[in-house]
Amino acid sequence: MTQLLDLLDQFTHQHDQNRLVYNQDWLANQRDLIFLGQRCGATAIVDDYGNVYLDFPGQINDQPVATGSHMDTVKYGGRYDGLYGVLGGFCAIQQLYEQHGIPKHPIRLISFSEEEGNRFLAAFTGSKYYTGTLQIEKLLDNQGITFDEARRLAVTQLQHLPYVKAQHVALPVTFTELHIEQGPRLAQNNKKIGLVTGIVAQNRYEVTVHGQANHAGTTPMAQRQDAIATASLLMTKLYALAADTAEDLTFTIGEIHVSPNVSNVVAESCRFTIDCRANTNDQLMTFVTKMLQLLEQSKRTSVIETLHVPATRLSDDLLTQNAALATQMNYSYQTLFSGAGHDSQIMSSFVPTTMIFVPSEAGISHAPAEYTKPADLLTGVTLLSASLFMQANGE
């Protein structure tokens, strides 16, 4: 327990987290993870997108079972999202080797480079690259830096660290992701563990409303092409549409940019993002169809889809195994569907995949107030260690 808390403190010394993919905080933490693994005898590998793999030996030199999560955060995020799965995964592996010795099969810890899609309008780039499904066009962050420019600069530094192998690695036999719930259900139901049955379908869009920049004092209201006025009306209609749709659908406008963003100039353009999710693909696409029809009614509006991830069913066999382990260890648990997207939904199309959740206090996540009790963090690590032991020994 002390090791995990110390590592979390080491990796999250700021109050809020801005570990955006390929920035300096991200680079420092991926580097520290490599050194941590090397000190414990792991082979460190970094691929061309900055995914870090720590390979721990098995009695048989074959494909490993794997655990891990993502290193990046949202802007001004919390301490546990993603990082708990990486550092908790490391502690679970250490616990396994200390208690049981070298398992039959190797174990791999994965720190995916990016999952959130905050710096660039592309999410899950780490796990998509790993699985060979990444399709990415030229992307810019808000400072005009290209994705490839940022990637090459950061990844080169990691790949040139001592004793690091720079290569792509094959997929594991299984993948288990430890994560905070990021919602209130486990805490409300007084459960220690959540076993995830599946993950929501998710689409993201970038909407741009075009207007005409003009003088704020001399342009009559009736003659304006005000991008903000048009955008605000569209947003109101979109929220109303979402409220009238299926109960388990979520709709969020989370980012807004105005140009020229000057107090005495009528806005020339207003760009905003849309995040919409539902438990089934049909529910999501029903809403998306209506949403796009509404947006098309505005002739001065353009829409770009930046993410499409279908709803995902995770491994029933691994869930059943983890449920049996939780029962044996007297950990109260419930099965649940994840409303947050995870690298597991990318991995699950290629290897048997499961997720273990621990409670989030007050259901808060993607914010500095994100918190999970230390005892709950330890419970997740202990269950993960037992699960990896079963998987790595072919039981």
Contacts in CASP RR format, 6 or more apart in sequence:
PFRMAT RR
TARGET T0000
AUTHOR 0000-0000-0000
METHOD contacts of the structure
MODEL  1
MTQLLDLLDQFTHQHDQNRLVYNQDWLANQRDLIFLGQRCGATAIVDDYG
NVYLDFPGQINDQPVATGSHMDTVKYGGRYDGLYGVLGGFCAIQQLYEQH
GIPKHPIRLISFSEEEGNRFLAAFTGSKYYTGTLQIEKLLDNQGITFDEA
RRLAVTQLQHLPYVKAQHVALPVTFTELHIEQGPRLAQNNKKIGLVTGIV
AQNRYEVTVHGQANHAGTTPMAQRQDAIATASLLMTKLYALAADTAEDLT
FTIGEIHVSPNVSNVVAESCRFTIDCRANTNDQLMTFVTKMLQLLEQSKR
TSVIETLHVPATRLSDDLLTQNAALATQMNYSYQTLFSGAGHDSQIMSSF
VPTTMIFVPSEAGISHAPAEYTKPADLLTGVTLLSASLFMQANGE
1 374 0 8 1.000
1 377 0 8 1.000
1 378 0 8 1.000
3 91 0 8 1.000
3 94 0 8 1.000
4 87 0 8 1.000
4 88 0 8 1.000
4 91 0 8 1.000
4 377 0 8 1.000
4 378 0 8 1.000
4 381 0 8 1.000
5 374 0 8 1.000
5 377 0 8 1.000
7 36 0 8 1.000
7 87 0 8 1.000
7 88 0 8 1.000
7 90 0 8 1.000
7 91 0 8 1.000
8 79 0 8 1.000
8 80 0 8 1.000
8 83 0 8 1.000
8 84 0 8 1.000
8 87 0 8 1.000
10 32 0 8 1.000
11 29 0 8 1.000
11 32 0 8 1.000
11 83 0 8 1.000
11 87 0 8 1.000
12 78 0 8 1.000
12 79 0 8 1.000
12 83 0 8 1.000
14 25 0 8 1.000
15 368 0 8 1.000
16 76 0 8 1.000
16 77 0 8 1.000
16 78 0 8 1.000
16 368 0 8 1.000
17 25 0 8 1.000
17 73 0 8 1.000
17 76 0 8 1.000
17 77 0 8 1.000
17 78 0 8 1.000
17 79 0 8 1.000
17 368 0 8 1.000
18 25 0 8 1.000
18 73 0 8 1.000
18 75 0 8 1.000
18 76 0 8 1.000
18 77 0 8 1.000
19 25 0 8 1.000
19 26 0 8 1.000
19 29 0 8 1.000
19 71 0 8 1.000
19 72 0 8 1.000
19 73 0 8 1.000
20 26 0 8 1.000
20 72 0 8 1.000
20 73 0 8 1.000
20 75 0 8 1.000
20 116 0 8 1.000
20 118 0 8 1.000
20 119 0 8 1.000
21 72 0 8 1.000
21 113 0 8 1.000
21 114 0 8 1.000
21 116 0 8 1.000
21 117 0 8 1.000
21 118 0 8 1.000
21 119 0 8 1.000
21 120 0 8 1.000
21 125 0 8 1.000
21 150 0 8 1.000
22 113 0 8 1.000
22 119 0 8 1.000
22 150 0 8 1.000
22 151 0 8 1.000
22 153 0 8 1.000
22 154 0 8 1.000
22 155 0 8 1.000
23 119 0 8 1.000
23 150 0 8 1.000
23 154 0 8 1.000
26 71 0 8 1.000
26 72 0 8 1.000
26 113 0 8 1.000
26 154 0 8 1.000
27 154 0 8 1.000
27 157 0 8 1.000
27 158 0 8 1.000
29 71 0 8 1.000
29 83 0 8 1.000
30 46 0 8 1.000
30 50 0 8 1.000
30 52 0 8 1.000
30 71 0 8 1.000
30 111 0 8 1.000
30 113 0 8 1.000
30 158 0 8 1.000
31 157 0 8 1.000
31 158 0 8 1.000
31 161 0 8 1.000
33 52 0 8 1.000
33 54 0 8 1.000
33 71 0 8 1.000
33 86 0 8 1.000
33 90 0 8 1.000
33 111 0 8 1.000
34 44 0 8 1.000
34 46 0 8 1.000
34 52 0 8 1.000
34 54 0 8 1.000
34 158 0 8 1.000
34 161 0 8 1.000
34 164 0 8 1.000
36 90 0 8 1.000
37 44 0 8 1.000
37 54 0 8 1.000
37 90 0 8 1.000
37 109 0 8 1.000
38 44 0 8 1.000
38 163 0 8 1.000
40 56 0 8 1.000
40 94 0 8 1.000
41 56 0 8 1.000
42 54 0 8 1.000
42 55 0 8 1.000
42 56 0 8 1.000
42 109 0 8 1.000
43 54 0 8 1.000
43 55 0 8 1.000
43 165 0 8 1.000
44 52 0 8 1.000
44 53 0 8 1.000
44 54 0 8 1.000
44 161 0 8 1.000
44 163 0 8 1.000
44 164 0 8 1.000
44 165 0 8 1.000
45 52 0 8 1.000
45 53 0 8 1.000
45 54 0 8 1.000
45 55 0 8 1.000
45 164 0 8 1.000
45 165 0 8 1.000
45 166 0 8 1.000
45 167 0 8 1.000
45 169 0 8 1.000
46 52 0 8 1.000
46 53 0 8 1.000
46 155 0 8 1.000
46 158 0 8 1.000
46 159 0 8 1.000
46 161 0 8 1.000
46 164 0 8 1.000
46 165 0 8 1.000
46 166 0 8 1.000
47 53 0 8 1.000
47 129 0 8 1.000
47 130 0 8 1.000
47 166 0 8 1.000
47 167 0 8 1.000
47 168 0 8 1.000
47 169 0 8 1.000
48 129 0 8 1.000
48 151 0 8 1.000
48 155 0 8 1.000
48 166 0 8 1.000
48 168 0 8 1.000
49 113 0 8 1.000
49 114 0 8 1.000
49 125 0 8 1.000
49 126 0 8 1.000
49 129 0 8 1.000
49 130 0 8 1.000
49 134 0 8 1.000
49 151 0 8 1.000
49 155 0 8 1.000
50 113 0 8 1.000
50 126 0 8 1.000
50 151 0 8 1.000
50 154 0 8 1.000
50 155 0 8 1.000
50 158 0 8 1.000
51 110 0 8 1.000
51 111 0 8 1.000
51 112 0 8 1.000
51 113 0 8 1.000
51 126 0 8 1.000
51 129 0 8 1.000
51 130 0 8 1.000
52 71 0 8 1.000
52 110 0 8 1.000
52 111 0 8 1.000
52 113 0 8 1.000
52 158 0 8 1.000
53 108 0 8 1.000
53 109 0 8 1.000
53 110 0 8 1.000
53 111 0 8 1.000
53 169 0 8 1.000
54 90 0 8 1.000
54 108 0 8 1.000
54 109 0 8 1.000
54 111 0 8 1.000
55 64 0 8 1.000
55 106 0 8 1.000
55 107 0 8 1.000
55 108 0 8 1.000
56 64 0 8 1.000
56 93 0 8 1.000
56 97 0 8 1.000
56 106 0 8 1.000
56 107 0 8 1.000
56 108 0 8 1.000
56 109 0 8 1.000
57 102 0 8 1.000
57 106 0 8 1.000
58 102 0 8 1.000
58 103 0 8 1.000
58 104 0 8 1.000
58 105 0 8 1.000
58 106 0 8 1.000
58 107 0 8 1.000
58 392 0 8 1.000
59 102 0 8 1.000
59 103 0 8 1.000
59 104 0 8 1.000
59 105 0 8 1.000
60 104 0 8 1.000
60 105 0 8 1.000
60 106 0 8 1.000
61 106 0 8 1.000
62 105 0 8 1.000
62 106 0 8 1.000
63 105 0 8 1.000
63 106 0 8 1.000
63 170 0 8 1.000
63 171 0 8 1.000
63 172 0 8 1.000
63 173 0 8 1.000
64 105 0 8 1.000
64 106 0 8 1.000
64 107 0 8 1.000
64 108 0 8 1.000
64 172 0 8 1.000
64 173 0 8 1.000
64 392 0 8 1.000
65 105 0 8 1.000
65 106 0 8 1.000
65 107 0 8 1.000
65 108 0 8 1.000
65 172 0 8 1.000
65 173 0 8 1.000
65 174 0 8 1.000
65 175 0 8 1.000
65 176 0 8 1.000
65 388 0 8 1.000
65 391 0 8 1.000
65 392 0 8 1.000
66 107 0 8 1.000
66 108 0 8 1.000
66 109 0 8 1.000
66 110 0 8 1.000
66 172 0 8 1.000
66 173 0 8 1.000
66 174 0 8 1.000
66 175 0 8 1.000
66 176 0 8 1.000
67 85 0 8 1.000
67 89 0 8 1.000
67 92 0 8 1.000
67 93 0 8 1.000
67 107 0 8 1.000
67 108 0 8 1.000
67 109 0 8 1.000
67 110 0 8 1.000
67 175 0 8 1.000
67 176 0 8 1.000
67 177 0 8 1.000
67 178 0 8 1.000
67 384 0 8 1.000
67 388 0 8 1.000
68 85 0 8 1.000
68 86 0 8 1.000
68 89 0 8 1.000
68 109 0 8 1.000
68 110 0 8 1.000
68 111 0 8 1.000
68 112 0 8 1.000
68 175 0 8 1.000
68 176 0 8 1.000
68 177 0 8 1.000
68 178 0 8 1.000
69 82 0 8 1.000
69 83 0 8 1.000
69 84 0 8 1.000
69 85 0 8 1.000
69 86 0 8 1.000
69 110 0 8 1.000
69 111 0 8 1.000
69 112 0 8 1.000
69 115 0 8 1.000
69 177 0 8 1.000
69 178 0 8 1.000
69 179 0 8 1.000
69 342 0 8 1.000
69 343 0 8 1.000
70 82 0 8 1.000
70 86 0 8 1.000
70 111 0 8 1.000
70 112 0 8 1.000
70 113 0 8 1.000
70 114 0 8 1.000
70 115 0 8 1.000
70 116 0 8 1.000
70 126 0 8 1.000
70 127 0 8 1.000
70 343 0 8 1.000
71 82 0 8 1.000
71 83 0 8 1.000
71 86 0 8 1.000
71 111 0 8 1.000
71 112 0 8 1.000
71 113 0 8 1.000
71 114 0 8 1.000
72 113 0 8 1.000
72 114 0 8 1.000
72 115 0 8 1.000
72 116 0 8 1.000
72 117 0 8 1.000
72 118 0 8 1.000
72 119 0 8 1.000
73 81 0 8 1.000
73 82 0 8 1.000
73 83 0 8 1.000
73 116 0 8 1.000
73 118 0 8 1.000
74 81 0 8 1.000
74 116 0 8 1.000
74 118 0 8 1.000
74 366 0 8 1.000
75 118 0 8 1.000
76 367 0 8 1.000
76 368 0 8 1.000
77 366 0 8 1.000
77 367 0 8 1.000
77 368 0 8 1.000
77 370 0 8 1.000
78 365 0 8 1.000
78 366 0 8 1.000
78 367 0 8 1.000
78 368 0 8 1.000
78 369 0 8 1.000
78 370 0 8 1.000
79 370 0 8 1.000
79 371 0 8 1.000
80 180 0 8 1.000
80 360 0 8 1.000
80 365 0 8 1.000
80 370 0 8 1.000
80 371 0 8 1.000
80 372 0 8 1.000
80 377 0 8 1.000
81 179 0 8 1.000
81 180 0 8 1.000
81 182 0 8 1.000
81 365 0 8 1.000
81 366 0 8 1.000
81 370 0 8 1.000
82 115 0 8 1.000
82 179 0 8 1.000
82 180 0 8 1.000
84 178 0 8 1.000
84 179 0 8 1.000
84 180 0 8 1.000
84 358 0 8 1.000
84 372 0 8 1.000
84 377 0 8 1.000
85 177 0 8 1.000
85 178 0 8 1.000
85 179 0 8 1.000
86 109 0 8 1.000
86 111 0 8 1.000
88 178 0 8 1.000
88 377 0 8 1.000
88 380 0 8 1.000
88 381 0 8 1.000
88 384 0 8 1.000
89 109 0 8 1.000
89 178 0 8 1.000
89 381 0 8 1.000
89 384 0 8 1.000
90 109 0 8 1.000
91 381 0 8 1.000
91 385 0 8 1.000
92 178 0 8 1.000
92 381 0 8 1.000
92 382 0 8 1.000
92 384 0 8 1.000
92 385 0 8 1.000
92 388 0 8 1.000
93 107 0 8 1.000
93 109 0 8 1.000
93 385 0 8 1.000
93 388 0 8 1.000
95 381 0 8 1.000
95 382 0 8 1.000
95 385 0 8 1.000
96 103 0 8 1.000
96 107 0 8 1.000
96 385 0 8 1.000
96 388 0 8 1.000
96 389 0 8 1.000
96 392 0 8 1.000
97 103 0 8 1.000
99 385 0 8 1.000
100 389 0 8 1.000
103 388 0 8 1.000
103 389 0 8 1.000
103 392 0 8 1.000
103 393 0 8 1.000
104 392 0 8 1.000
104 393 0 8 1.000
104 394 0 8 1.000
105 173 0 8 1.000
105 391 0 8 1.000
105 392 0 8 1.000
105 393 0 8 1.000
105 394 0 8 1.000
106 392 0 8 1.000
107 388 0 8 1.000
107 392 0 8 1.000
108 169 0 8 1.000
108 172 0 8 1.000
110 130 0 8 1.000
110 175 0 8 1.000
112 126 0 8 1.000
112 127 0 8 1.000
112 130 0 8 1.000
112 343 0 8 1.000
113 125 0 8 1.000
113 126 0 8 1.000
113 129 0 8 1.000
114 122 0 8 1.000
114 123 0 8 1.000
114 124 0 8 1.000
114 125 0 8 1.000
114 126 0 8 1.000
115 123 0 8 1.000
115 124 0 8 1.000
115 126 0 8 1.000
115 127 0 8 1.000
115 341 0 8 1.000
115 342 0 8 1.000
115 343 0 8 1.000
116 123 0 8 1.000
117 123 0 8 1.000
117 124 0 8 1.000
117 125 0 8 1.000
117 307 0 8 1.000
119 141 0 8 1.000
119 150 0 8 1.000
120 139 0 8 1.000
120 140 0 8 1.000
120 141 0 8 1.000
120 147 0 8 1.000
121 139 0 8 1.000
121 204 0 8 1.000
121 206 0 8 1.000
121 273 0 8 1.000
121 306 0 8 1.000
121 307 0 8 1.000
122 136 0 8 1.000
122 139 0 8 1.000
122 147 0 8 1.000
122 306 0 8 1.000
122 307 0 8 1.000
123 204 0 8 1.000
123 307 0 8 1.000
123 309 0 8 1.000
124 307 0 8 1.000
124 309 0 8 1.000
124 343 0 8 1.000
124 346 0 8 1.000
125 134 0 8 1.000
125 136 0 8 1.000
126 134 0 8 1.000
126 343 0 8 1.000
127 343 0 8 1.000
127 346 0 8 1.000
127 347 0 8 1.000
128 134 0 8 1.000
128 346 0 8 1.000
130 169 0 8 1.000
130 171 0 8 1.000
130 347 0 8 1.000
131 171 0 8 1.000
131 346 0 8 1.000
131 347 0 8 1.000
131 349 0 8 1.000
131 350 0 8 1.000
133 346 0 8 1.000
133 349 0 8 1.000
136 147 0 8 1.000
138 146 0 8 1.000
138 147 0 8 1.000
138 148 0 8 1.000
139 146 0 8 1.000
139 147 0 8 1.000
140 146 0 8 1.000
140 147 0 8 1.000
141 147 0 8 1.000
141 150 0 8 1.000
158 164 0 8 1.000
159 166 0 8 1.000
171 350 0 8 1.000
171 351 0 8 1.000
172 351 0 8 1.000
173 351 0 8 1.000
173 352 0 8 1.000
173 391 0 8 1.000
174 315 0 8 1.000
174 318 0 8 1.000
174 351 0 8 1.000
174 352 0 8 1.000
174 353 0 8 1.000
174 354 0 8 1.000
174 391 0 8 1.000
175 344 0 8 1.000
175 347 0 8 1.000
175 348 0 8 1.000
175 351 0 8 1.000
175 352 0 8 1.000
175 353 0 8 1.000
175 354 0 8 1.000
176 318 0 8 1.000
176 353 0 8 1.000
176 354 0 8 1.000
176 355 0 8 1.000
176 356 0 8 1.000
176 384 0 8 1.000
176 387 0 8 1.000
176 388 0 8 1.000
176 391 0 8 1.000
177 342 0 8 1.000
177 343 0 8 1.000
177 344 0 8 1.000
177 347 0 8 1.000
177 353 0 8 1.000
177 354 0 8 1.000
177 355 0 8 1.000
177 356 0 8 1.000
178 355 0 8 1.000
178 356 0 8 1.000
178 358 0 8 1.000
178 380 0 8 1.000
178 381 0 8 1.000
178 384 0 8 1.000
179 342 0 8 1.000
179 355 0 8 1.000
179 356 0 8 1.000
179 357 0 8 1.000
179 358 0 8 1.000
180 357 0 8 1.000
180 358 0 8 1.000
180 359 0 8 1.000
180 360 0 8 1.000
180 365 0 8 1.000
180 370 0 8 1.000
180 372 0 8 1.000
181 187 0 8 1.000
181 194 0 8 1.000
181 336 0 8 1.000
181 357 0 8 1.000
181 358 0 8 1.000
181 359 0 8 1.000
181 360 0 8 1.000
181 363 0 8 1.000
182 339 0 8 1.000
182 340 0 8 1.000
182 360 0 8 1.000
182 363 0 8 1.000
182 365 0 8 1.000
182 366 0 8 1.000
183 360 0 8 1.000
183 363 0 8 1.000
183 364 0 8 1.000
183 365 0 8 1.000
184 360 0 8 1.000
184 362 0 8 1.000
184 363 0 8 1.000
185 191 0 8 1.000
185 334 0 8 1.000
185 336 0 8 1.000
186 192 0 8 1.000
186 193 0 8 1.000
186 194 0 8 1.000
186 334 0 8 1.000
186 336 0 8 1.000
186 357 0 8 1.000
186 358 0 8 1.000
186 359 0 8 1.000
186 360 0 8 1.000
187 359 0 8 1.000
187 360 0 8 1.000
187 361 0 8 1.000
187 362 0 8 1.000
187 363 0 8 1.000
189 334 0 8 1.000
190 332 0 8 1.000
191 332 0 8 1.000
191 333 0 8 1.000
191 334 0 8 1.000
191 359 0 8 1.000
192 326 0 8 1.000
192 331 0 8 1.000
192 332 0 8 1.000
192 333 0 8 1.000
192 358 0 8 1.000
192 359 0 8 1.000
192 376 0 8 1.000
192 379 0 8 1.000
192 380 0 8 1.000
193 326 0 8 1.000
193 331 0 8 1.000
193 332 0 8 1.000
193 333 0 8 1.000
193 334 0 8 1.000
193 356 0 8 1.000
193 357 0 8 1.000
193 358 0 8 1.000
193 379 0 8 1.000
193 380 0 8 1.000
193 383 0 8 1.000
194 333 0 8 1.000
194 334 0 8 1.000
194 335 0 8 1.000
194 336 0 8 1.000
194 356 0 8 1.000
194 357 0 8 1.000
194 358 0 8 1.000
195 319 0 8 1.000
195 322 0 8 1.000
195 323 0 8 1.000
195 326 0 8 1.000
195 333 0 8 1.000
195 334 0 8 1.000
195 335 0 8 1.000
195 336 0 8 1.000
195 354 0 8 1.000
195 355 0 8 1.000
195 356 0 8 1.000
195 357 0 8 1.000
196 314 0 8 1.000
196 319 0 8 1.000
196 335 0 8 1.000
196 336 0 8 1.000
196 337 0 8 1.000
196 338 0 8 1.000
196 344 0 8 1.000
196 354 0 8 1.000
196 355 0 8 1.000
196 356 0 8 1.000
196 357 0 8 1.000
197 313 0 8 1.000
197 314 0 8 1.000
197 319 0 8 1.000
197 335 0 8 1.000
197 336 0 8 1.000
197 337 0 8 1.000
198 311 0 8 1.000
198 312 0 8 1.000
198 313 0 8 1.000
198 314 0 8 1.000
198 337 0 8 1.000
198 338 0 8 1.000
198 345 0 8 1.000
199 311 0 8 1.000
199 312 0 8 1.000
199 314 0 8 1.000
199 337 0 8 1.000
199 338 0 8 1.000
199 339 0 8 1.000
199 340 0 8 1.000
199 341 0 8 1.000
199 342 0 8 1.000
199 344 0 8 1.000
199 345 0 8 1.000
199 348 0 8 1.000
199 355 0 8 1.000
200 277 0 8 1.000
200 278 0 8 1.000
200 279 0 8 1.000
200 284 0 8 1.000
200 311 0 8 1.000
200 337 0 8 1.000
200 338 0 8 1.000
200 339 0 8 1.000
200 340 0 8 1.000
200 341 0 8 1.000
201 277 0 8 1.000
201 278 0 8 1.000
201 279 0 8 1.000
201 280 0 8 1.000
201 281 0 8 1.000
201 283 0 8 1.000
201 284 0 8 1.000
201 309 0 8 1.000
201 310 0 8 1.000
201 311 0 8 1.000
202 275 0 8 1.000
202 276 0 8 1.000
202 277 0 8 1.000
202 284 0 8 1.000
202 307 0 8 1.000
202 308 0 8 1.000
202 309 0 8 1.000
202 341 0 8 1.000
203 274 0 8 1.000
203 275 0 8 1.000
203 276 0 8 1.000
203 277 0 8 1.000
203 284 0 8 1.000
203 288 0 8 1.000
203 305 0 8 1.000
203 307 0 8 1.000
203 308 0 8 1.000
203 309 0 8 1.000
204 273 0 8 1.000
204 274 0 8 1.000
204 275 0 8 1.000
204 276 0 8 1.000
204 305 0 8 1.000
204 306 0 8 1.000
204 307 0 8 1.000
205 273 0 8 1.000
205 274 0 8 1.000
205 303 0 8 1.000
205 304 0 8 1.000
205 305 0 8 1.000
205 306 0 8 1.000
206 271 0 8 1.000
206 272 0 8 1.000
206 273 0 8 1.000
206 274 0 8 1.000
206 303 0 8 1.000
206 304 0 8 1.000
206 306 0 8 1.000
207 231 0 8 1.000
207 234 0 8 1.000
207 271 0 8 1.000
207 272 0 8 1.000
207 273 0 8 1.000
207 274 0 8 1.000
207 295 0 8 1.000
207 301 0 8 1.000
207 302 0 8 1.000
207 303 0 8 1.000
207 304 0 8 1.000
208 269 0 8 1.000
208 270 0 8 1.000
208 271 0 8 1.000
208 301 0 8 1.000
208 302 0 8 1.000
208 303 0 8 1.000
208 304 0 8 1.000
209 227 0 8 1.000
209 228 0 8 1.000
209 230 0 8 1.000
209 231 0 8 1.000
209 234 0 8 1.000
209 269 0 8 1.000
209 270 0 8 1.000
209 271 0 8 1.000
209 298 0 8 1.000
209 300 0 8 1.000
209 301 0 8 1.000
210 227 0 8 1.000
210 268 0 8 1.000
210 269 0 8 1.000
210 300 0 8 1.000
210 301 0 8 1.000
210 302 0 8 1.000
211 225 0 8 1.000
211 226 0 8 1.000
211 227 0 8 1.000
211 230 0 8 1.000
211 266 0 8 1.000
211 267 0 8 1.000
211 268 0 8 1.000
211 269 0 8 1.000
211 300 0 8 1.000
212 224 0 8 1.000
212 225 0 8 1.000
212 266 0 8 1.000
212 268 0 8 1.000
213 259 0 8 1.000
213 260 0 8 1.000
213 265 0 8 1.000
213 266 0 8 1.000
213 267 0 8 1.000
213 268 0 8 1.000
214 224 0 8 1.000
214 225 0 8 1.000
214 265 0 8 1.000
214 266 0 8 1.000
215 264 0 8 1.000
215 265 0 8 1.000
215 266 0 8 1.000
216 263 0 8 1.000
216 264 0 8 1.000
216 265 0 8 1.000
216 266 0 8 1.000
217 264 0 8 1.000
219 266 0 8 1.000
224 266 0 8 1.000
225 266 0 8 1.000
225 300 0 8 1.000
226 266 0 8 1.000
226 267 0 8 1.000
227 258 0 8 1.000
227 267 0 8 1.000
227 268 0 8 1.000
227 269 0 8 1.000
227 270 0 8 1.000
227 300 0 8 1.000
228 258 0 8 1.000
228 267 0 8 1.000
228 270 0 8 1.000
230 270 0 8 1.000
230 298 0 8 1.000
230 300 0 8 1.000
230 301 0 8 1.000
231 256 0 8 1.000
231 270 0 8 1.000
231 272 0 8 1.000
234 294 0 8 1.000
234 295 0 8 1.000
234 298 0 8 1.000
234 301 0 8 1.000
235 253 0 8 1.000
235 272 0 8 1.000
237 294 0 8 1.000
238 251 0 8 1.000
238 253 0 8 1.000
238 274 0 8 1.000
238 291 0 8 1.000
238 294 0 8 1.000
238 295 0 8 1.000
239 251 0 8 1.000
239 253 0 8 1.000
241 251 0 8 1.000
241 287 0 8 1.000
241 290 0 8 1.000
241 291 0 8 1.000
241 294 0 8 1.000
242 249 0 8 1.000
242 250 0 8 1.000
242 251 0 8 1.000
242 276 0 8 1.000
242 287 0 8 1.000
245 251 0 8 1.000
245 283 0 8 1.000
245 286 0 8 1.000
245 287 0 8 1.000
245 290 0 8 1.000
246 278 0 8 1.000
246 283 0 8 1.000
246 286 0 8 1.000
246 287 0 8 1.000
248 278 0 8 1.000
248 279 0 8 1.000
248 283 0 8 1.000
249 276 0 8 1.000
249 277 0 8 1.000
249 278 0 8 1.000
249 283 0 8 1.000
249 284 0 8 1.000
249 287 0 8 1.000
250 275 0 8 1.000
250 276 0 8 1.000
250 277 0 8 1.000
250 278 0 8 1.000
250 339 0 8 1.000
251 274 0 8 1.000
251 275 0 8 1.000
251 276 0 8 1.000
251 287 0 8 1.000
252 274 0 8 1.000
252 275 0 8 1.000
252 276 0 8 1.000
253 272 0 8 1.000
253 273 0 8 1.000
253 274 0 8 1.000
253 275 0 8 1.000
254 272 0 8 1.000
254 273 0 8 1.000
254 275 0 8 1.000
255 272 0 8 1.000
255 273 0 8 1.000
256 270 0 8 1.000
256 271 0 8 1.000
256 272 0 8 1.000
256 273 0 8 1.000
257 270 0 8 1.000
257 271 0 8 1.000
257 272 0 8 1.000
258 267 0 8 1.000
258 269 0 8 1.000
258 270 0 8 1.000
258 271 0 8 1.000
259 267 0 8 1.000
259 268 0 8 1.000
259 269 0 8 1.000
259 270 0 8 1.000
259 271 0 8 1.000
260 267 0 8 1.000
260 268 0 8 1.000
261 267 0 8 1.000
273 306 0 8 1.000
274 291 0 8 1.000
276 284 0 8 1.000
276 287 0 8 1.000
276 288 0 8 1.000
276 291 0 8 1.000
277 284 0 8 1.000
277 339 0 8 1.000
277 341 0 8 1.000
278 284 0 8 1.000
278 287 0 8 1.000
278 311 0 8 1.000
279 311 0 8 1.000
279 337 0 8 1.000
279 339 0 8 1.000
280 311 0 8 1.000
281 310 0 8 1.000
281 311 0 8 1.000
284 311 0 8 1.000
292 303 0 8 1.000
295 301 0 8 1.000
295 303 0 8 1.000
309 341 0 8 1.000
309 345 0 8 1.000
309 346 0 8 1.000
312 344 0 8 1.000
312 345 0 8 1.000
312 348 0 8 1.000
312 349 0 8 1.000
313 348 0 8 1.000
314 344 0 8 1.000
314 348 0 8 1.000
314 353 0 8 1.000
314 354 0 8 1.000
314 355 0 8 1.000
315 348 0 8 1.000
315 352 0 8 1.000
315 353 0 8 1.000
315 354 0 8 1.000
317 352 0 8 1.000
318 352 0 8 1.000
318 353 0 8 1.000
318 354 0 8 1.000
318 387 0 8 1.000
318 391 0 8 1.000
319 335 0 8 1.000
319 354 0 8 1.000
321 387 0 8 1.000
321 390 0 8 1.000
322 354 0 8 1.000
322 356 0 8 1.000
322 383 0 8 1.000
322 387 0 8 1.000
323 333 0 8 1.000
323 335 0 8 1.000
325 383 0 8 1.000
325 386 0 8 1.000
325 387 0 8 1.000
325 390 0 8 1.000
326 332 0 8 1.000
326 333 0 8 1.000
326 383 0 8 1.000
327 333 0 8 1.000
329 382 0 8 1.000
329 383 0 8 1.000
329 386 0 8 1.000
331 379 0 8 1.000
331 383 0 8 1.000
336 357 0 8 1.000
338 355 0 8 1.000
338 357 0 8 1.000
340 365 0 8 1.000
342 355 0 8 1.000
344 353 0 8 1.000
344 354 0 8 1.000
344 355 0 8 1.000
347 353 0 8 1.000
354 387 0 8 1.000
356 380 0 8 1.000
356 383 0 8 1.000
356 384 0 8 1.000
356 387 0 8 1.000
358 372 0 8 1.000
358 376 0 8 1.000
358 377 0 8 1.000
358 379 0 8 1.000
358 380 0 8 1.000
359 372 0 8 1.000
359 373 0 8 1.000
359 376 0 8 1.000
360 370 0 8 1.000
360 371 0 8 1.000
360 372 0 8 1.000
361 371 0 8 1.000
361 372 0 8 1.000
361 373 0 8 1.000
362 369 0 8 1.000
362 371 0 8 1.000
364 370 0 8 1.000
364 371 0 8 1.000
389 395 0 8 1.000
END
